[in-house]
Amino acid sequence: MRPPGRRRVGGTLTRDEGKVVAAVAAGGAMGAVSRYALSLGWPTAPDGFPWTTLVVNAAGCAAIGVLMVLVTEVRQETHPLVRPFLGTGFLGGFTTFSTYAVDIERLVRGGHPRTGLAYLALTLIAALAAVWGAAWTTRRVAARRTAAGSRP
């Protein structure tokens, strides 16, 4: 047994660590498949504005804002695998920085540098606004429910 506060440097995973890794992997697979399905259903033209990736990233950030308020402020007794499964796993797989970067590069190389720059800035603004707005709204809804005497 490791002394408290000391980290293991390599070796095999403990049973609890294995559960967390499995939860992240399962959630990540589901999130990535969901994002890919959306890109198939709402494809971007080769020289078009990548609306799907923008919307997916903003929606994922909003969901992260809601989730983090719920599991850290509202329902602190949440199952320990909820955050790794939904936050790191599903929403980490659902949102996509790599596609965002490739989309910017594609726009710039395709002769649309202003569109690429606009997409770069718009995604950043939308993502930050989504996480902030969703967290703020979730806090307000939870406070109202608590004030009304019902459980959030």
Buried (B, 14 or more C-beta within 10 A) or exposed (E): EEEEEEEEEEEEEEEEEEBBEBBBBBBBEBBBEBBBEBBEEEEBEEEBBBEBBBBBBBBBBBBBBBBBBBBEBBBEEBEEBBBBBBBBBBBBBBBBEEBBEEBBEBBBEEEBEEBBEBBBEEBEEBBEBBBEBBBEBBBEBBEEEEEEEEEB
